[in-house]
Amino acid sequence: MRQLLKLSIVILIFTIQCRAQTFLPRKYPLDGNALEILQGFNGTLGTGPNTPISTSDRFGNGNGAMFFDGNDFISIPTTNLLSPTYTYAAWVTISQLPVNEEFSILAVGDNIGDQFLGCAQNQFGNGFTGSMYYAPFPGYLQVYDGLLPNYNTWYRLIFTYGVDQMALWVNGIKIDSANTLGQVPFYGNQPYAAIGARNFPFINAYNWHGKIDELEYLPFAINDSIITGERASLQLAPMLSVSNHEIRLAYFGNDINLQLYDLSGRKLLIGERNKLDLSSLSSG
């Protein structure tokens, strides 16, 4: 039986109130387009030579991810995105390594200061990285992998920024963390946001080389147990085929979440509201 896994953070739709502003979670499946499926904050593909192209995802499904060739980008609206805490997550591959620069997966801010998830090879460090500017400018904090990634290999990246700690996770392992010192993110004076690029207008702007899939934003730093639970599902979640669909079980702590997909890998239904509590079950 095929063993395909669909790893996704279990997102309960809710809002966070801060400074009289509502921040809402987002998800960009990047299934050959720039649609945002939770709130409708759809992105806009770059045009002409700056347009990412549809490609296969980590399961081999066509039109399951987007490929960025070093010139491409997707601009996304900053509405309800400039939160004081956050989680950025994505599945990525890299087809070319940066040399004395960085490549951007997601950047929110402007040329003066931003919040950033990407890959770098420069005087500050090597590998996947998450960084943030804070006021008073130019306050700056950064977490790094320290090792350059392999070409054309899928990586699950999660960058969290919370009140007390920021952390970078690669494939479910906390690679680096730092004390945030209670600093509030600085998004610059005229914030923009882009997938696959950094500085507006996003051309020749640290553009990504490789694939990006299932990019997610949460307006809070998810805790370690959620991320390690997601990693556990990599080893535990089986898949069953039922009437040309797939039912997958995702394990998070004592909960099992039933997830229904079509055979292209597109999620159709999530059963988070009907969870089975494993803590009440005995062995045998």
LONU-418331 format. One record per residue: residue in one letter; residue number from 1; chain; y, z, x of N, C-alpha, C in turn. Coordinates in steps of 0.001 Angstrom, whole numbers, plus 500000, padded with zeros to 6 digits. Example, Ala and Ser with C-alpha at 12.3 -4.5 7.8 and 13.67 -1.06 7.14 Angstrom:
LONU-418331
ATOM;resn;resi;chain;n_v;n_w;n_u;ca_v;ca_w;ca_u;c_v;c_w;c_u
ATOM;A;1;A;494310;507800;513190;495500;507800;512300;496700;507800;513200 .
ATOM;S;2;A;497750;507080;512850;498940;507140;513670;500030;507870;512900 .
***
This chain:
LONU-418331
ATOM;resn;resi;chain;n_v;n_w;n_u;ca_v;ca_w;ca_u;c_v;c_w;c_u
ATOM;M;1;A;498806;500000;500849;500000;500000;500000;501243;500000;500884 .
ATOM;R;2;A;502191;499179;500520;503415;499137;501316;504109;500492;501296 .
ATOM;Q;3;A;504670;500863;502414;505411;502106;502511;506868;501781;502804 .
ATOM;L;4;A;507620;501533;501753;509047;501289;501899;509793;502501;501393 .
ATOM;L;5;A;510868;502832;502063;511598;504046;501735;513025;503720;501369 .
ATOM;K;6;A;513517;504357;500387;514917;504187;499996;515616;505514;500197 .
ATOM;L;7;A;516350;505633;501315;517045;506860;501610;518448;506775;501050 .
ATOM;S;8;A;518815;507742;500278;520183;507782;499762;520559;509222;499493 .
ATOM;I;9;A;521782;509543;499711;522273;510879;499417;522330;511046;497911 .
ATOM;V;10;A;521783;512147;497412;521849;512401;495990;523269;512814;495647 .
ATOM;I;11;A;523937;511980;494875;525338;512223;494548;525442;512639;493093 .
ATOM;L;12;A;525917;513823;492840;526255;514241;491499;527705;513875;491272 .
ATOM;I;13;A;527972;513112;490218;529306;512628;489979;530187;513783;489511 .
ATOM;F;14;A;531171;514065;490284;532114;515111;489955;533412;514817;490679 .
ATOM;T;15;A;534406;515634;490424;535702;515464;491070;536083;516719;491808 .
ATOM;I;16;A;536903;516549;492835;537459;517657;493577;538965;517632;493396 .
ATOM;Q;17;A;539532;518736;492990;540960;518814;492798;541593;519409;494056 .
ATOM;C;18;A;542564;518738;494613;543242;519213;495817;544637;518642;495841 .
ATOM;R;19;A;545603;519530;495974;546992;519094;496025;547324;518214;494818 .
ATOM;A;20;A;546820;518630;493653;547085;517932;492390;546582;516493;492408 .
ATOM;Q;21;A;545609;516179;493266;545049;514838;493328;543537;514913;493173 .
ATOM;T;22;A;542978;513940;492512;541544;513891;492304;540912;512935;493308 .
ATOM;F;23;A;539853;513410;493976;539132;512572;494925;537738;512305;494368 .
ATOM;L;24;A;537313;511060;494418;536083;510644;493779;535139;509996;494781 .
ATOM;P;25;A;533830;510244;494669;532866;509601;495570;532817;508097;495342 .
ATOM;R;26;A;532421;507379;496385;532295;505923;496303;530987;505482;496950 .
ATOM;K;27;A;530527;504306;496507;529394;503670;497179;529566;502167;497139 .
ATOM;Y;28;A;529500;501560;498313;529534;500111;498465;528149;499650;498908 .
ATOM;P;29;A;527304;499156;497980;525960;498704;498377;525986;497532;499356 .
ATOM;L;30;A;527080;496733;499315;527226;495559;500183;526068;494591;499997 .
ATOM;D;31;A;525693;494394;498747;524631;493442;498394;525215;492037;498256 .
ATOM;G;32;A;525798;491540;499337;526393;490219;499316;527777;490171;498721 .
ATOM;N;33;A;528364;491351;498426;529706;491405;497861;530370;492716;498257 .
ATOM;A;34;A;531584;492943;497751;532360;494136;498107;532519;495073;496917 .
ATOM;L;35;A;531595;495022;495955;531706;495860;494770;531458;497331;495108 .
ATOM;E;36;A;532226;498206;494455;532029;499657;494560;531467;500101;493218 .
ATOM;I;37;A;530279;500702;493214;529521;500835;491976;529705;502165;491260 .
ATOM;L;38;A;530416;503131;491819;530592;504422;491161;531889;504506;490373 .
ATOM;Q;39;A;532987;504081;490968;534297;504213;490332;534984;502878;490079 .
ATOM;G;40;A;534456;501811;490652;535098;500511;490492;536211;500238;491473 .
ATOM;F;41;A;536265;500989;492595;537254;500730;493638;536752;499589;494530 .
ATOM;N;42;A;536692;498407;493966;536103;497269;494661;536927;496853;495865 .
ATOM;G;43;A;536226;496391;496897;536897;495895;498082;537221;494419;497961 .
ATOM;T;44;A;537895;493913;498993;538267;492495;499065;537768;491928;500382 .
ATOM;L;45;A;536953;490891;500303;536432;490267;501515;537553;489580;502277 .
ATOM;G;46;A;537490;489654;503612;538379;488841;504412;538141;487368;504103 .
ATOM;T;47;A;539118;486552;504363;538998;485128;504014;538743;484271;505243 .
ATOM;G;48;A;538232;483048;504986;538017;482095;506076;537112;482658;507146 .
ATOM;P;49;A;537557;482610;508414;536720;483088;509519;536587;484606;509547 .
ATOM;N;50;A;537257;485301;508642;537208;486764;508605;536333;487288;507469 .
ATOM;T;51;A;535451;486428;506940;534595;486803;505821;533209;487207;506316 .
ATOM;P;52;A;532771;488453;506071;531385;488810;506398;530426;488038;505500 .
ATOM;I;53;A;529221;487810;505997;528262;487013;505230;527101;487884;504768 .
ATOM;S;54;A;526518;487474;503659;525370;488179;503123;524162;487999;504044 .
ATOM;T;55;A;523363;489068;504178;522200;489023;505052;521134;489971;504527 .
ATOM;S;56;A;520034;490069;505216;518938;490939;504786;519218;492395;505138 .
ATOM;D;57;A;518673;493294;504325;518826;494717;504587;517655;495227;505431 .
ATOM;R;58;A;517542;496529;505573;516509;497105;506440;515108;496946;505870 .
ATOM;F;59;A;515003;496576;504577;513706;496315;503966;513339;494841;504017 .
ATOM;G;60;A;514246;494016;504547;514020;492586;504588;514439;491857;503332 .
ATOM;N;61;A;515096;492558;502415;515553;491935;501178;516791;491084;501429 .
ATOM;G;62;A;516759;489821;500993;517921;488961;501133;519087;489454;500305 .
ATOM;N;63;A;520306;489161;500737;521524;489600;500055;521574;491114;499896 .
ATOM;G;64;A;520956;491819;500850;520903;493273;500754;521898;493994;501630 .
ATOM;A;65;A;522586;493264;502506;523560;493868;503415;524581;492796;503780 .
ATOM;M;66;A;525582;493183;504577;526597;492241;505037;526603;492213;506559 .
ATOM;F;67;A;526747;491002;507115;526822;490837;508563;528264;490553;508970 .
ATOM;F;68;A;528738;491302;509978;530091;491173;510508;529993;490623;511930 .
ATOM;D;69;A;530711;489520;512207;530541;488820;513484;531593;489167;514529 .
ATOM;G;70;A;532363;490222;514306;533401;490602;515255;534781;490122;514857 .
ATOM;N;71;A;534841;489353;513768;536129;488909;513220;536304;489318;511757 .
ATOM;D;72;A;535244;489826;511151;535213;490008;509704;535668;491403;509287 .
ATOM;F;73;A;535997;491525;507997;536358;492821;507442;536296;492775;505924 .
ATOM;I;74;A;536256;493964;505327;536416;494153;503892;537488;495209;503704 .
ATOM;S;75;A;538585;494866;503092;539619;495862;502810;539256;496583;501515 .
ATOM;I;76;A;539497;497887;501488;539190;498680;500298;540409;499509;499918 .
ATOM;P;77;A;540586;499800;498629;541763;500552;498197;541722;501994;498687 .
ATOM;T;78;A;542894;502553;498945;542987;503938;499416;543170;504921;498264 .
ATOM;T;79;A;543200;504438;497047;543351;505318;495890;542274;506398;495891 .
ATOM;N;80;A;542687;507659;495818;541763;508795;495766;540813;508844;496959 .
ATOM;L;81;A;541250;508320;498094;540390;508256;499283;540877;509165;500414 .
ATOM;L;82;A;542129;509619;500345;542747;510334;501465;542536;511841;501332 .
ATOM;S;83;A;541284;512248;501337;540928;513638;501059;541017;514514;502309 .
ATOM;P;84;A;541207;515824;502138;541290;516740;503276;539942;517038;503923 .
ATOM;T;85;A;538858;516780;503223;537503;516859;503777;536763;515612;503306 .
ATOM;Y;86;A;535709;515240;504013;535021;514009;503625;533673;513881;504310 .
ATOM;T;87;A;532878;512941;503781;531664;512454;504415;531696;510935;504373 .
ATOM;Y;88;A;531487;510297;505518;531315;508846;505594;529872;508585;506006 .
ATOM;A;89;A;529190;507691;505318;527791;507411;505634;527510;505927;505475 .
ATOM;A;90;A;526593;505415;506280;526221;503998;506192;524935;503759;506967 .
ATOM;W;91;A;524278;502659;506635;523214;502094;507453;523809;500926;508240 .
ATOM;V;92;A;523532;500861;509544;524134;499798;510355;523156;499305;511420 .
ATOM;T;93;A;523396;498080;511872;522838;497572;513120;524011;497100;513969 .
ATOM;I;94;A;523767;496918;515252;524811;496394;516131;524244;495220;516928 .
ATOM;S;95;A;524999;494137;516987;524531;492927;517670;525233;492699;519000 .
ATOM;Q;96;A;526288;493460;519265;527020;493380;520524;527657;494733;520778 .
ATOM;L;97;A;527572;495205;522007;528125;496510;522331;529596;496399;522725 .
ATOM;P;98;A;530400;497378;522351;531793;497377;522797;531879;497650;524294 .
ATOM;V;99;A;532864;497074;524934;533124;497306;526360;534586;497703;526507 .
ATOM;N;100;A;534809;498940;526921;536160;499483;527052;536935;499409;525740 .
ATOM;E;101;A;536228;499604;524632;536857;499606;523314;535905;500236;522317 .
ATOM;E;102;A;536258;500159;521031;535371;500627;519985;535284;499581;518886 .
ATOM;F;103;A;534160;499614;518143;533963;498756;516977;533930;499649;515745 .
ATOM;S;104;A;534581;499201;514684;534763;500038;513506;533782;499713;512391 .
ATOM;I;105;A;533149;500754;511858;532362;500653;510636;533243;500955;509432 .
ATOM;L;106;A;534004;502031;509507;534939;502408;508453;536137;503099;509074 .
ATOM;A;107;A;537329;502700;508650;538555;503349;509096;539474;503524;507898 .
ATOM;V;108;A;540067;504722;507798;540985;505045;506709;542250;505638;507325 .
ATOM;G;109;A;543355;504923;507219;544611;505364;507813;545443;504169;508228 .
ATOM;D;110;A;546264;504355;509252;547037;503217;509766;546995;503211;511281 .
ATOM;N;111;A;547846;502388;511903;547817;502220;513357;548299;503460;514099 .
ATOM;I;112;A;548899;504400;513373;549384;505628;513998;548306;506706;514010 .
ATOM;G;113;A;547581;506828;512909;546537;507832;512822;545567;507495;511713 .
ATOM;D;114;A;544271;507772;511929;543275;507459;510912;542048;508342;511047 .
ATOM;Q;115;A;541112;508156;510107;539786;508766;510140;538816;507617;510365 .
ATOM;F;116;A;537837;507797;511265;537141;506638;511823;535665;506927;512040 .
ATOM;L;117;A;534817;505957;511666;533399;505961;512007;533080;504636;512665 .
ATOM;G;118;A;532478;504678;513855;532191;503432;514552;531319;503648;515763 .
ATOM;C;119;A;531437;502729;516720;530700;502807;517980;531671;502484;519102 .
ATOM;A;120;A;531568;503200;520210;532522;503024;521304;531819;503025;522656 .
ATOM;Q;121;A;532499;502432;523610;532136;502549;525016;533450;502474;525787 .
ATOM;N;122;A;533994;503662;526089;535291;503734;526753;535398;505044;527519 .
ATOM;Q;123;A;536624;505384;527931;536809;506564;528767;536540;507868;528026 .
ATOM;F;124;A;536478;507807;526679;536263;509022;525899;534786;509310;525680 .
ATOM;G;125;A;533938;508282;525749;532524;508494;525528;531827;507228;525084 .
ATOM;N;126;A;530508;507329;524913;529694;506172;524548;528912;506429;523270 .
ATOM;G;127;A;528646;505361;522536;527762;505435;521389;528488;505600;520073 .
ATOM;F;128;A;527712;505877;519029;528290;506086;517709;529256;507272;517759 .
ATOM;T;129;A;530322;507165;516985;531348;508198;517051;532039;508368;515715 .
ATOM;G;130;A;532496;509583;515480;533389;509870;514368;534618;510556;514931 .
ATOM;S;131;A;535784;510142;514479;537007;510725;515017;538034;510910;513916 .
ATOM;M;132;A;538975;511802;514166;540024;512059;513179;541320;512455;513878 .
ATOM;Y;133;A;542419;511979;513310;543748;512431;513711;544215;513494;512721 .
ATOM;Y;134;A;544987;514435;513226;545561;515442;512342;547014;515693;512731 .
ATOM;A;135;A;547760;516212;511797;549166;516547;512038;549250;517975;512587 .
ATOM;P;136;A;550247;518308;513437;551276;517371;513897;550711;516345;514882 .
ATOM;F;137;A;551068;515101;514647;550604;513993;515473;551040;514225;516919 .
ATOM;P;138;A;550194;513926;517941;548928;513201;517814;547700;514084;517982 .
ATOM;G;139;A;547529;515077;517127;546316;515868;517192;545087;514999;516982 .
ATOM;Y;140;A;544009;515258;517739;542862;514342;517719;541584;515118;518000 .
ATOM;L;141;A;540556;514871;517183;539234;515446;517383;538193;514345;517281 .
ATOM;Q;142;A;537067;514513;518015;536086;513445;518061;534695;514015;518313 .
ATOM;V;143;A;533696;513393;517704;532291;513695;518002;531616;512386;518408 .
ATOM;Y;144;A;530679;512483;519361;530056;511294;519961;528553;511442;520027 .
ATOM;D;145;A;527877;510299;519975;526437;510260;520212;526142;510497;521692 .
ATOM;G;146;A;526819;509757;522563;526597;509873;523995;525671;508819;524557 .
ATOM;L;147;A;524898;508155;523684;523994;507085;524100;524337;505815;523335 .
ATOM;L;148;A;524307;504697;524029;524569;503429;523359;523370;503038;522497 .
ATOM;P;149;A;523590;502494;521321;522485;502113;520436;521771;500858;520924 .
ATOM;N;150;A;520570;500650;520412;519812;499437;520689;520306;498298;519800 .
ATOM;Y;151;A;520190;497099;520310;520589;495937;519527;519688;495766;518302 .
ATOM;N;152;A;520316;495352;517194;519606;494899;515997;518563;495905;515509 .
ATOM;T;153;A;518897;497171;515624;518054;498263;515143;518823;499025;514072 .
ATOM;W;154;A;518161;499339;512974;518849;500053;511900;519047;501523;512259 .
ATOM;Y;155;A;520261;502007;512004;520608;503410;512203;521247;503953;510934 .
ATOM;R;156;A;520880;505179;510598;521514;505891;509490;522579;506816;510088 .
ATOM;L;157;A;523828;506568;509760;524935;507347;510306;525594;508171;509206 .
ATOM;I;158;A;525875;509421;509513;526621;510292;508610;527651;511050;509443 .
ATOM;F;159;A;528913;510928;509055;530007;511629;509717;530654;512552;508698 .
ATOM;T;160;A;530646;513857;508980;531211;514825;508051;532415;515526;508674 .
ATOM;Y;161;A;533423;515773;507834;534581;516549;508264;534848;517620;507215 .
ATOM;G;162;A;534673;518886;507615;534867;520008;506708;535958;520943;507168 .
ATOM;V;163;A;536116;522009;506448;537168;522974;506763;536941;523614;508126 .
ATOM;D;164;A;535671;523850;508468;535361;524549;509712;534701;523675;510776 .
ATOM;Q;165;A;534017;522618;510362;533236;521849;511331;533239;520365;510996 .
ATOM;M;166;A;533201;519541;512049;532940;518115;511911;531641;517824;512644 .
ATOM;A;167;A;530887;516840;512161;529582;516573;512768;529217;515112;512624 .
ATOM;L;168;A;528442;514626;513578;527898;513274;513554;526379;513363;513519 .
ATOM;W;169;A;525781;512687;512535;524333;512644;512370;523851;511220;512579 .
ATOM;V;170;A;522797;511061;513364;522181;509757;513576;520704;509870;513219 .
ATOM;N;171;A;520287;509106;512224;518897;509137;511755;518433;510552;511415 .
ATOM;G;172;A;519301;511290;510743;518949;512616;510262;519014;513715;511288 .
ATOM;I;173;A;519490;513428;512492;519600;514428;513555;521078;514664;513870 .
ATOM;K;174;A;521473;515929;513877;522858;516253;514230;523024;516060;515738 .
ATOM;I;175;A;523754;515012;516102;523911;514641;517504;525039;515422;518163 .
ATOM;D;176;A;526136;515630;517430;527297;516296;518005;528088;516962;516891 .
ATOM;S;177;A;528761;518065;517228;529612;518748;516262;530761;519419;516996 .
ATOM;A;178;A;531802;519754;516245;532973;520403;516837;533658;521251;515782 .
ATOM;N;179;A;534346;522290;516233;535146;523122;515342;536387;522355;514924 .
ATOM;T;180;A;536650;522286;513634;537811;521531;513153;539106;522329;513231 .
ATOM;L;181;A;539004;523623;513493;540196;524463;513658;541070;524465;512414 .
ATOM;G;182;A;540479;524108;511269;541233;524104;510025;542276;523011;509918 .
ATOM;Q;183;A;542165;521989;510757;543171;520930;510756;542993;520005;509544 .
ATOM;V;184;A;544131;519555;509005;544128;518647;507858;544226;517214;508366 .
ATOM;P;185;A;543357;516307;507906;543401;514914;508380;544759;514262;508171 .
ATOM;F;186;A;545145;513473;509165;546378;512695;509111;545994;511231;508936 .
ATOM;Y;187;A;546495;510609;507864;546142;509235;507538;547257;508247;507887 .
ATOM;G;188;A;548246;508699;508641;549336;507819;509015;550421;507771;507951 .
ATOM;N;189;A;551361;506886;508159;552498;506766;507248;552288;505728;506157 .
ATOM;Q;190;A;551522;504690;506438;551213;503648;505467;549706;503381;505509 .
ATOM;P;191;A;548920;504246;504876;547462;504159;505023;546865;502889;504417 .
ATOM;Y;192;A;545892;502369;505134;545031;501289;504664;543600;501736;504893 .
ATOM;A;193;A;542649;500979;504385;541245;501295;504625;540458;500001;504723 .
ATOM;A;194;A;539467;499987;505615;538671;498775;505797;537257;499117;506240 .
ATOM;I;195;A;536322;498321;505784;534955;498324;506286;534859;497220;507330 .
ATOM;G;196;A;534409;497575;508524;534217;496584;509565;535425;496294;510421 .
ATOM;A;197;A;536525;497034;510248;537724;496837;511063;538534;498124;511060 .
ATOM;R;198;A;539549;498174;511921;540310;499411;512043;541782;499237;511692 .
ATOM;N;199;A;542554;498556;512493;544008;498515;512309;544443;497351;511434 .
ATOM;F;200;A;545295;497626;510448;545864;496579;509601;546666;495612;510460 .
ATOM;P;201;A;546558;494280;510227;545898;493590;509110;544426;493266;509326 .
ATOM;F;202;A;543746;494025;510162;542291;493982;510306;541763;492765;511059 .
ATOM;I;203;A;542622;492005;511693;542218;490854;512497;542403;491218;513967 .
ATOM;N;204;A;541369;490963;514784;541375;491414;516175;541646;492915;516213 .
ATOM;A;205;A;540926;493632;515350;541199;495055;515137;539908;495864;515230 .
ATOM;Y;206;A;539268;495798;516406;538052;496583;516638;536975;496250;515608 .
ATOM;N;207;A;536855;494971;515274;535944;494544;514203;534484;494747;514597 .
ATOM;W;208;A;533681;495074;513596;532267;495387;513804;531463;494146;514152 .
ATOM;H;209;A;530442;494336;514985;529468;493302;515334;528100;493780;514857 .
ATOM;G;210;A;527611;493221;513752;526312;493616;513252;526327;493784;511746 .
ATOM;K;211;A;525265;494422;511235;525109;494593;509793;525621;495964;509342 .
ATOM;I;212;A;526129;495989;508110;526496;497245;507455;525898;497212;506049 .
ATOM;D;213;A;525310;498332;505650;524677;498409;504344;524909;499796;503746 .
ATOM;E;214;A;525025;499862;502434;525099;501111;501682;526121;502078;502283 .
ATOM;L;215;A;527343;501648;502345;528404;502522;502842;528845;503468;501742 .
ATOM;E;216;A;528930;504745;502066;529249;505777;501085;530373;506681;501569 .
ATOM;Y;217;A;531158;507162;500598;532204;508150;500858;532050;509286;499866 .
ATOM;L;218;A;532111;510511;500364;532157;511705;499524;533407;512497;499898 .
ATOM;P;219;A;534070;513128;498930;535318;513851;499220;535088;515280;499707 .
ATOM;F;220;A;533982;515506;500377;533658;516811;500935;532643;516596;502050 .
ATOM;A;221;A;532461;517596;502873;531453;517524;503935;530128;518027;503375 .
ATOM;I;222;A;529140;517137;503238;527849;517581;502730;527208;518523;503751 .
ATOM;N;223;A;526440;519472;503243;525894;520483;504144;524644;519997;504857 .
ATOM;D;224;A;524278;520738;505875;523173;520325;506736;521858;520195;505980 .
ATOM;S;225;A;521623;521068;505000;520339;521054;504311;520134;519764;503522 .
ATOM;I;226;A;521213;519194;502988;521099;517930;502274;520692;516821;503238 .
ATOM;I;227;A;521320;516802;504417;521038;515736;505382;519638;515882;505948 .
ATOM;T;228;A;519232;517096;506285;517888;517287;506811;516855;517021;505726 .
ATOM;G;229;A;517193;517301;504466;516301;516978;503363;516129;515492;503213 .
ATOM;E;230;A;517218;514757;503413;517143;513297;503368;516233;512792;504473 .
ATOM;R;231;A;516333;513406;505642;515475;513010;506756;514016;513316;506438 .
ATOM;A;232;A;513757;514434;505760;512387;514777;505408;511778;513723;504493 .
ATOM;S;233;A;512621;513129;503634;512091;512118;502718;511601;510887;503459 .
ATOM;L;234;A;512081;510684;504686;511622;509564;505492;510129;509669;505754 .
ATOM;Q;235;A;509651;510908;505891;508244;511113;506209;507392;511383;504973 .
ATOM;L;236;A;508010;511819;503876;507232;512296;502747;507230;511391;501532 .
ATOM;A;237;A;508269;510555;501381;508414;509844;500107;507470;508655;500000 .
ATOM;P;238;A;506527;508687;499053;505658;507539;498827;506312;506551;497873 .
ATOM;M;239;A;505707;505376;497715;506223;504376;496796;505068;503831;495971 .
ATOM;L;240;A;505282;503696;494687;504277;503144;493789;504847;501910;493118 .
ATOM;S;241;A;504033;500887;492900;504456;499685;492182;503990;499791;490738 .
ATOM;V;242;A;504926;499667;489811;504624;499758;488389;505351;498635;487673 .
ATOM;S;243;A;504617;497685;487126;505203;496599;486327;506360;495919;487053 .
ATOM;N;244;A;506115;495505;488273;507117;494804;489081;508327;495664;489422 .
ATOM;H;245;A;508140;496962;489355;509183;497875;489770;508571;498883;490731 .
ATOM;E;246;A;509432;499639;491371;508969;500643;492314;509511;501995;491908 .
ATOM;I;247;A;508631;503004;491879;509066;504375;491663;508944;505090;493000 .
ATOM;R;248;A;510051;505628;493466;510047;506307;494760;510428;507757;494567 .
ATOM;L;249;A;509797;508625;495323;510078;510045;495251;510884;510443;496471 .
ATOM;A;250;A;512048;511014;496233;512891;511491;497331;512901;513013;497301 .
ATOM;Y;251;A;512555;513615;498416;512442;515057;498491;513720;515659;499071 .
ATOM;F;252;A;514275;516647;498377;515458;517343;498863;515220;518833;498654 .
ATOM;G;253;A;514826;519550;499732;514501;520955;499583;513315;521124;498649 .
ATOM;N;254;A;513513;521886;497564;512447;522099;496598;512482;521102;495451 .
ATOM;D;255;A;513346;520114;495506;513492;519163;494415;512845;517826;494748 .
ATOM;I;256;A;512264;517188;493729;511824;515804;493828;512702;514985;492891 .
ATOM;N;257;A;513262;513914;493381;514058;513017;492563;513296;511722;492349 .
ATOM;L;258;A;513106;511338;491089;512448;510080;490767;513488;508971;490767 .
ATOM;Q;259;A;513225;507906;491522;514172;506807;491648;513447;505500;491326 .
ATOM;L;260;A;514016;504687;490449;513406;503441;490016;514162;502260;490603 .
ATOM;Y;261;A;513439;501332;491228;514024;500158;491864;513317;498902;491365 .
ATOM;D;262;A;514034;497781;491354;513337;496513;491190;512820;496084;492558 .
ATOM;L;263;A;512049;494997;492601;511395;494629;493852;512341;494032;494881 .
ATOM;S;264;A;513597;493809;494511;514599;493382;495496;515182;494578;496223 .
ATOM;G;265;A;514801;495779;495800;515336;496983;496423;516556;497533;495729 .
ATOM;R;266;A;516964;496960;494612;518156;497429;493901;517792;498637;493041 .
ATOM;K;267;A;518577;499694;493170;518321;500909;492416;518717;500695;490957 .
ATOM;L;268;A;517787;501034;490047;518038;500867;488622;518278;502188;487918 .
ATOM;L;269;A;517636;503245;488378;517715;504522;487680;517442;505639;488672 .
ATOM;I;270;A;518187;506718;488536;517945;507907;489347;517707;509076;488398 .
ATOM;G;271;A;516658;509837;488649;516333;510932;487748;516776;512282;488242 .
ATOM;E;272;A;517984;512368;488829;518419;513646;489379;518552;514737;488316 .
ATOM;R;273;A;518773;514325;487066;518983;515330;486034;517674;515961;485558 .
ATOM;N;274;A;516554;515405;485967;515258;515938;485593;514450;516179;486858 .
ATOM;K;275;A;514755;517272;487512;514137;517559;488801;512934;518482;488637 .
ATOM;L;276;A;511977;518298;489491;510811;519166;489539;511019;520176;490650 .
ATOM;D;277;A;511007;521442;490301;511204;522504;491277;509857;522823;491930 .
ATOM;L;278;A;509739;522488;493211;508477;522683;493921;508209;524151;494258 .
ATOM;S;279;A;509238;524990;494210;509078;526375;494648;508130;527151;493729 .
ATOM;S;280;A;507942;526653;492483;507070;527343;491550;505610;526898;491653 .
ATOM;L;281;A;505348;525885;492491;503992;525351;492598;503219;526060;493708 .
ATOM;S;282;A;501932;526279;493472;501074;526886;494490;500218;525828;495138 .
ATOM;S;283;A;499695;526109;496319;498854;525144;497020;497540;525001;496298 .
ATOM;G;284;A;496936;523760;496426;495654;523509;495804;495775;523125;494355 .
***
